[in-house]
Amino acid sequence: MPILIPPLWIAIYLPQLALEVFHPHWWSDGLHNCFNNGLSDGLSEGQSDYLHQQADHHLVVCEQQRIYALSDSLRVCGLLPGMRQNSIALLCEQAEVKQRDPELERTLRQQVAVSLLQYSPQVRFCEDHADIILIEVAASLRLFGGIRQLYRRIRQDLHHLGVSATIGIARNASAASLLAQKIVQKPATKIVSKQRRPRQLQLCLSNKRLAQHLDVLPCYLLPATHRYLDWLQGIACTDLSALRHLPRAGLQRRCGKALLNALDIAYGEQVALHQWITVPDSFHARCELPDRIDKTDTIFHFTRGLVLQLCGWLNQQQKAIKQITLILEHERGRQAVAPSLLQIPFAKACWQEEHITRLLKEKLAQWQLSSAAIAVRLEVNEMEARQAFSTSLFPDQGSQSESESRLLELLIARLGAEQVLQAAPHADHRPEVANRWISVLEKSPKKLHALAFNNPRPSWLLKAPLALSVRQHSPYYGSRLKLLSPAERIEAGWWNGQLVTRDYFIAECSKYYRYWIYRERIGQERLMQEDEAWFLHGVFG
């Protein structure tokens, strides 16, 4: 009989979404790093929070001539949501006023949802609350090391995407949504320290204790009660506990059955159906930069969100990428500059965020920008179906090959393709022809059967043979060389005019180092004396 895994939902509430579409919370950090240090992640979390407070943008978002959302620092000036737009200039002259843009909010919300697909394919938007994203992670807990480890990863991803969030975790989606909204941002009279900030996580993993967490919540957090809030306040019904104790028959006649269904779903007494989000067949993501930036390490700080969206899209599509392109947009208008393209090929198809991020960072570090960038785009050029993970106990050849491919990609990104070589042996007795090295990006020739040699060959071969002097009729290299092996005669190259006639020996010096030396056959016209006939060609390990 199969084991049923109880569902576990994570609700991500984005309370500052209307503000963060204009001013993501990490813009202060990115600008500070860009214009002062030139570093993208050199600040601790506490320093980032402090900079954000000091560099508050004094932003106000208005809708229909009223304040819809505002920065926390502006509450000290007396501004509150719902006030008329005309009162902003009277209370704070430094405030920057923006009109609410639902399209930008919808785009940012979609980007966050797509990035969460890397943790579970079951992601959906809350139908009753536009700023809440729900993700069912019961089947993913073991893969990511448990619920708390998964929570930390989600918090880190949200930071890279530039959004602040409160998170609720419960056994059903409605309860998780209510717990995520439990943290109410009260008007701030002063900037509180990090230690005094309210918790950003509300967690309830037991259905038996779910009622204790929900009973204390105010009624207005349940969307089905919005039409009846005045009546509920008139009868002193302010929290969900009091709402549940009202007679169900009378409550149904007064408010309809939808309110009772919403209440039962929140307390886990009724099951709800869900519709998961879908993603397009092609991927492209874009990020506007806060200013003109010409430092690639700072640009990398802003591309982290694009990579997270890419990983979520790949997980939903069950694809792996072979090549991506990073596009940097420059000046527009009269002084327009063509976009800069950085193509990043992968030696082996990849979909892991860690490897993509590391390779992208190495590529950007080696890239020289011709002009400052104002926006960044990420596109997928080539992809293939993802290969399933091996379930065997011991590592197989495929996993080892994947690790080697990732190492080669990082070396190429850091050193260049011309510095990372692979062996390309050739069926020839001449050592300088048989031992060839080509770039790892070139297609290696077909494997040939190794030629049988009577004597061992050295581990290191010199690029060009080194002429040796002769003392007392013996080759000399730091000391007199003692021959340890009989001659290995090689005669080849007559078919292409590069005739080689040599006798190879294994020789040993006074310090017991062993070398591979050879003597040119006496009788060649270019060698007139015996002292010019000995050469050093290799060194044994």
N, C-alpha and C positions, 0 to 999 in steps of 0.2 A: 504494500500500500504506500503510495507516494506521500512524502512529508510536505505538509502545507506550510509555507512561510508566511507569517502574518505581515501585512503591509506596513511600511514605515514611510511617512511623508515628511518632506522638508519644505516649508513655506518660506520664501524669500520676499520680504516686504521692502519696497524701494520708496521710502517716504520723501526723499529729496530729489526725485526724478525730474521734476519740472525745473529745478535749479541746475542739476548736474548735466543736462543736455547743453547748457551754455558754459558751465564752469565745472568740469569734473574735479573731484576732491583731490586728485593727485597733480593737478596743473601747477599748484604752488611749488610742490616738490620738484617737478620736472624743470620749471623755469629757474628755480634756485640752482639746481645742478648745472643747468645749461650755461647760465651767465656768470656763475661764480666758480664752481668747481669743475664743470665739464664732466661730471659723473652722473650716472643714471640711478644707481642704487647704493650710494655711499652713505645714506642717512639711516639712522635707526628709526623704529616705529615711533618712539616718543618724540624724536626730533621732527619727524614728518608732521605729527599732530601739532606740535608747537608752531611750526612754520605755517601750517594751514590756518591756525588761529590768528597769527600775526599778519598774514597776507590775505585775510578775508576779503572777498571781492565786493562786499556790500551790495549784493545783487538782490533785486526785487523782480519777481515775475507777476505780471498783472493779466487779468482776463476780464473783459467787459467792464473796464474802468475801475476795477477793484483789485486789491492785492490778493493774489492766489497763493504765493509762496515767497519766502524771504530768508536771507541768511540769519543765523542766530545772533550775530553781533548787532543787527539792526533792531532787534527786539528791545535792546537797552535804550534805544532812542525813542521808544514808544510806538513803533510800528507793529501792527498785528494783522494777520490774515483777515480779509473781509473789509478792511478800511478802503476809503476811496483813494484813487490814484493821485488826486490833487493834493492830498495831505503828505505825500512823500517828500516833496521839495521843502515843505515847511519844517519837517522834523529832522531831515538828514539831507544835506546838500550833496554829499559824496555818493549817495546811492545811485547805482546804475540800474535803470529800468529796462526790462525786456518784456515783450508780449509773449504769452504762452504759445508754444508751438506743439500741438498734439502730434504732428507728423514726426518731428524729431524724437518725441517721447516714445512713440510707437516703434521707431527704428532702434533706439537704444534698448528698449525692452526686448525686442526681437534678438538683438545681439547678445544680451545676457542669457536669454533662453537657449540660443544655439550653443553657446559656450558650455552650458550645463549638460548638454547631450553627451559629453564625454564621460559622465558619471552614471547615466542611465538613459535608455531610449524613451522612457516614460516621463516626459516633461509636458506640462500644460499650463495655460494661463487661467487664472481664477476668473470665472464668469462674473462674479459679483463685485470684484475689486480689480481694477485694471492694473494696479501697481504691485500685484502679488503674482509670483511665479511659483508653481508647485512641481515637485520632482519626487517620484516614488523610487526609493533606493534600497528596498529590502533585499533584493537579489545582488546588490553591488557592495554590500558591507564587507564581506570577506575579502573581496578584491582590493579594497582601499584601506583595510586595516581597522575597521570599526567605525562607529558613527562619529566619534569625536575627531578622529583623524580625517574623516571625510569632511566634517564641518570646518576644520582648519584649512583644508585645501580650497573649499568653496569660498571662505572668507578671503583667502589670498587672491583667488581669481577675480572676485568682485572688486578688490582693490586695484588690480591691473586694468580692469574695465572702466575704472573711474566712477564707480557708484558706491554709495553707502547703503547699508541694509541692516535690518533686524530680522532674525531668523527664528522660526518656531518649528519644533519637531514633535510629531504625534503620530498615533496609529491611523488616523484618517485625515483626509485633506482639509476638511472644514475646520477641525480642531487645530491643526497646524497653522492655518491662516489666522485664526483668532489669537493664538499664542504669539504669533509674529507681530500682531498689532497691539499686544499688551503693553509694550514699551511706548508710552505716550510722551512725546517731546513737549515738556512744559516751557513756558516763556522763561528765558534765561536773563537774570539780572546781572550776572557776571560769568566769566568763562570759568567753568569748573575744571578741576584737575582730572587727569585720566583715572586716578584711583576712585574718584567720586562719581564717575559716569555710570549710568544705569547699565545693566547687563544687556548684551546684544543677542543673547540666546535664551529662549524659553523651551525647556525640554520636558517631555512627559512620554515615557516609553511604556507605561502600564495603563491598560484600559480601566483598571480598578481605581486608579488615582486621577483619572481624567476629569471626573466631575469636580474634584477639589480644585483643580487648576482653572476650570471654566466658570465655576459658580461665581467667582469674585469679579469676573469681567463685566464691564458695563454693557447695557443692552445695545447701544448704538454701534458696537463693533459687529453685530450680526446684521448683514444687509437687509434681511427680510423684515426687520423692525423699523426701518427708516420712515415708513409711511405712518407709523403709529407711535412715534416717540412722544409727541405731545400728550397723547392719551395715557401712555405708560407712565410718564412722569407725573401726570395728574393723580394716578392711583399709587404713587410712591413705589413703582416697580422700576428700579434703576439698574439692577444687575440680572445676570442670567439665572441665578438661583431663585430670585423672586419670580422671574418669568416662568420657570418650570413648575413652581408651586401654584400657579393660577389654574383654575379648573379648565381642563382641555376642551370640554364641550363648549363652554362659554367663550373661550379664547378662539376657537374655530369659527363660531358664529360671528364674533366681532372682527377678527383679522383674516379669516380664511385658512385653508388647509396648508398653504405654502409656508406660513410661519411655523406651524407645527412640524412640517417635514424638514425644514432647515434646522430646527432645534434638535430633532431626532438624529439627523445626519451628523451634526456637530458632536453629539454625545455618543456616537458610535452605535446607536440603536437602529439605524437604517443605512442601507448601502446606496452609494451614489455612483452614477456612471460618469466616465471621463473620456474626453476626446484629446488625443495627443497631438502635439504640434508636428508639422511636416517641414521639410527643408527643400529648396530647389535642387535641380540636378547639377547645376554648376555653382561654383563658389567664387565670390569676390567680396572683399571687405575693404572699408575705407575709414580713415581716421584723420580728422582735421587737427593740425598742430596749433598750439596756442600762440605761436609767433614764428618768425622766420628762424629756422634752426639749421646750422651748418655743421654740427658735431654728430658723427654717426653713432657714438655711444649714447647720446641723449635721444636720438631718433629710435634706437633700439628700445629705450624705455617706453616709447609710445606704441611700438609694434607688438608688445606682449599681448594686448587685448585682441589683436588680429589673429595671432597664433592660437589663442584660446578658442576663438570662433572656428578656426580651421579644424582644430582637433575635435570639437563637438560635431561639426558637419561630417568629418570623416567617420566618426563613430556611428552616426545615424545612417550613413550610406554604406558602411562596412567596406570602405575603400582605403587605399594606401597611396601616397603621393610619390611620384618619380621625379617631378620637377615643379618648382613654384617660381613665381616672379614677384619681386618687390619693386613697386613703382613709386618713385618720389616725384611729386608735383612741385613745380617751381612757380616763378612769377607768371601772372596772367596780364592780359591787356596789351598795351603798347610795348612793354618790356618783357613780353612773353618768352619763356625759356622752355624748350622741349623737355618732357619728363625724362628722368633718369631711370634706367632699367637695370635691375640686378637679378640675373637668373641663377637659381640655386638648384643644381641637379643633385640627386641622391643616388649613391651607388647601389642601394637596395631600397625597395619600396618601404616607406616609413609612415607611421601615424602617431607616434608617441610625442607628446608635447615637450618633454625634457630634451629629447634629441633634436627636434626641429628648432627649439629656442637656442640651444647651444651652437648649432651649425649656423643659424642666422646671425648670432652675435659675432662669431668668428669671421663670417663673410663681411659684415658691416665694418668690423675693425680694420679690414684690409682695403676698404673702398674709399676713394677720394672723391668728394663731391665737388662739382664744378660751380654750384650755386646753392644758396640756402633753400631748404624745402619748406613748403607750407602745408602739405598733406601727404599721407602715406596710403598706398593701396597694396593689397595682397591678392594675387590670383593664382589659380592652379592651372598648369599647362598640361601635365601628364599624370595619369593615375592608373591604378589597376585594382583588381579585386584583392581584398585582404586575405592573407593566409591565416588559417586557424592556428591557435597556440597548440604546442605539443603537450599532451597530457601524460607523457611517459615520466617515470621516476627519475631517470638519469638524463643529463643534457645530451641532445642528439647533435648530429652534424649541422643541421639547419640553424640551431641556436648559436653554435660557434661561428658559423659563417656570417650570421647577422651581426654579432659583436665585432668581428673583423671588419665588416663593411662600415660600421659606424666609426670605428677608429680611423680607417682610411679617409673617410669624409672629413673628419676633424683635422687630420694631418694635412690634407689638401687645402682646406680652408685657411689654415694657419701658415703653411710653408709654401704653398703653390704646387700645381700639378707637376711641374718640371722637377721638383725636388723629391717627389715620392715615386719611386720606381719599383718595377716588378721584374723578376727574372724571365727572360725569353730565350731559353737554350736552343741551340741550332746543332744539327747533326754534322759536326765537323771535328776533326782531330786537333785542329789548331786552337789553342786555348783562347786567344783573343777574338776568334770568330765564334767559337762554341758558347762563350759566356757573354751574353748581351743583356742590356737593361733598357727597358722602355717604360714610359709613363703608365701609371695604373689606370688612367682613363682610356688608353689604347686597348684595343682588343688583343688579348694574348693569343699567340699562335697555338695550333693544336699540339697537344702533348706528344712528344716523340719518345721512342724507346731509348733509354739511356745506353750510351756506348760502353762496352766493357773495357775497363782499363786494368792493366796488370799492376800498376803502382797507384798509390793514393794521390789525390789531387788536393791542392791547398785550399784553405778557406778564403783567403784574400788574394786577389790577383791584381797586380799593378796595372795602371792604365797603359803605361809604356814600359818595356823592359829597361832595366837600369844596368848600364855597362859596369863590369867589375874589373878591378885591377888584378894582376897575377904576380904573386910573389913566391919564389922558389918553386915554380911550376905548379902552383895551386891557386885557385881563386881566393880573393881576399875581400872581406866585407866587415870591417871593424876588427876582425881577427882572421886567422887562417881558417878556411872552411874545410871541414872533413866530409868527404863523400860517404853516404851511408847506403846507397842503393845502386844497383847496376843501371846502366844507361837505358832510358826509354826513348827509342828513336821515333821521331815524327817526321814524315815526309808527305806533304800535302800542298794544295794550292796550285798545282801545275796546270789545272784546267782553266784558270782565269788569269794567268800571268803573275800570280803572287806566290811563287814557290817558297816553301819553308822546309829547310833540312836541318833538324836540331836533334841533339841528344840531351834529354832532361835527366837531372839527378836530384836526389834529396840530400841536402847538405846541412851540417850542424856547426855552429860557431862555438867559441870557448865558453859562452854563457848558456849553452845548451838550447839556443833558439834554432829552430829548423826552418830552412828556406828551400824554395823550389828554384833551382838554377838550371841553365842550359848552356851548351857549348855549340856554337855554329860549326857545321861540318867544314873541316879544312879543305880548301880547294875552291871556295867561292871567290870570285874576282874582287869583291869589295873588301874582303878581309885579307890583308897582306901580311899581318903579323899574328902570332899565336896569342899575344897579350890582349888583343881586341876581340877574342872569340867567346868570352864568358859574360853571361848576363843574368841578372836577378829578375825573376818573373812573378814569384808568389811567396806568401808567408803562411806557414801552417799555424793553426790556432793552438 
